[in-house]
């Protein structure tokens, strides 16, 4: 991969981590510092390990799907897009934003 591609992947992962940390930070009880450490450590760990896991898995499956990998990518994106459209049309219940998670 090019350096620019790696940089953009890093920026997108950090933006994802930042948005989750802002949301989780607004819902965590401030008196429980250990809970915030657990959440931040687990999220950071999975942000680190999932691209590596995906790379190793992709290398293992490359010999099986290299002839039709573009079709697999299309189907995955199509299913995710169809699910997003379907869920946007459903009637939702109201969300209580005052409820604390932890």
C-alpha positions as CSV (number, residue, x, y, z in Angstrom):
1,X,0.0,0.0,0.0
2,X,1.0,3.5,-0.5
3,X,1.9,5.8,2.4
4,X,-1.1,8.0,1.7
5,X,-3.4,4.9,1.9
6,X,-2.0,3.9,5.2
7,X,-2.2,7.4,6.5
8,X,-5.9,7.7,5.5
9,X,-6.7,4.3,7.2
10,X,-5.0,5.5,10.4
11,X,-7.0,8.8,10.3
12,X,-10.3,7.0,9.7
13,X,-9.6,4.6,12.6
14,X,-8.6,7.4,14.9
15,X,-11.8,9.4,14.0
16,X,-13.9,6.3,14.7
17,X,-12.1,5.8,18.1
18,X,-12.6,9.5,18.9
19,X,-16.3,9.5,18.2
20,X,-16.9,6.4,20.3
21,X,-14.8,7.8,23.2
22,X,-16.8,11.0,23.2
23,X,-20.1,9.1,23.3
24,X,-18.8,6.7,26.0
25,X,-17.3,9.5,28.0
26,X,-20.5,11.4,28.1
27,X,-22.4,8.3,29.4
28,X,-19.9,7.1,32.0
29,X,-20.3,8.0,35.6
30,X,-17.3,10.3,36.4
31,X,-16.8,8.7,39.8
32,X,-15.8,5.3,38.4
33,X,-12.4,5.9,36.7
34,X,-11.6,2.2,36.4
35,X,-14.7,1.7,34.2
36,X,-13.5,4.4,31.8
37,X,-10.1,2.7,31.7
38,X,-11.6,-0.6,30.9
39,X,-13.7,0.8,28.1
40,X,-10.8,2.8,26.6
41,X,-8.4,-0.1,26.8
42,X,-10.8,-2.6,25.3
43,X,-11.7,-0.2,22.5
44,X,-8.1,0.6,21.7
45,X,-7.1,-3.0,21.8
46,X,-9.7,-4.0,19.3
47,X,-8.9,-1.0,17.1
48,X,-5.3,-2.3,17.1
49,X,-6.0,-6.0,16.6
50,X,-8.9,-6.1,14.1
51,X,-6.9,-4.7,11.1
52,X,-4.1,-7.2,11.8
53,X,-6.7,-10.0,12.1
54,X,-8.3,-8.9,8.9
55,X,-5.0,-8.9,7.0
56,X,-4.0,-12.4,8.2
57,X,-7.5,-13.7,7.3
58,X,-7.4,-12.0,3.9
59,X,-4.0,-13.5,3.1
60,X,-5.3,-17.0,4.1
61,X,-8.5,-16.7,1.9
62,X,-6.8,-15.0,-1.0
63,X,-6.1,-18.2,-2.9
64,X,-9.7,-19.3,-2.6
65,X,-11.5,-16.1,-3.6
66,X,-9.1,-14.1,-5.8
67,X,-11.1,-14.9,-9.0
68,X,-14.3,-13.5,-7.6
69,X,-13.2,-11.1,-4.8
70,X,-14.9,-8.1,-6.4
71,X,-18.2,-10.0,-6.3
72,X,-17.8,-10.7,-2.6
73,X,-17.0,-7.1,-1.9
74,X,-20.0,-6.0,-3.9
75,X,-22.3,-8.3,-2.1
76,X,-21.1,-7.2,1.3
77,X,-21.5,-3.6,0.5
78,X,-24.9,-4.2,-1.1
79,X,-26.2,-6.1,2.0
80,X,-24.9,-3.4,4.3
81,X,-26.5,-0.7,2.2
82,X,-29.8,-2.5,1.9
83,X,-29.9,-3.0,5.7
84,X,-29.2,0.7,6.2
85,X,-32.1,1.6,3.9
86,X,-34.4,-0.9,5.5
87,X,-33.6,0.3,9.0
88,X,-34.1,4.0,8.0
89,X,-37.7,3.1,6.9
90,X,-38.6,1.4,10.2
91,X,-40.6,3.2,12.8
92,X,-38.3,3.6,15.8
93,X,-39.0,3.8,19.5
94,X,-38.0,7.0,21.3
95,X,-34.5,6.9,22.8
96,X,-33.9,8.0,26.4
97,X,-30.6,9.9,26.3
98,X,-30.7,10.6,30.0
99,X,-30.1,6.9,30.8
100,X,-26.6,6.1,32.1
101,X,-25.0,2.9,30.6
102,X,-22.4,2.3,33.3
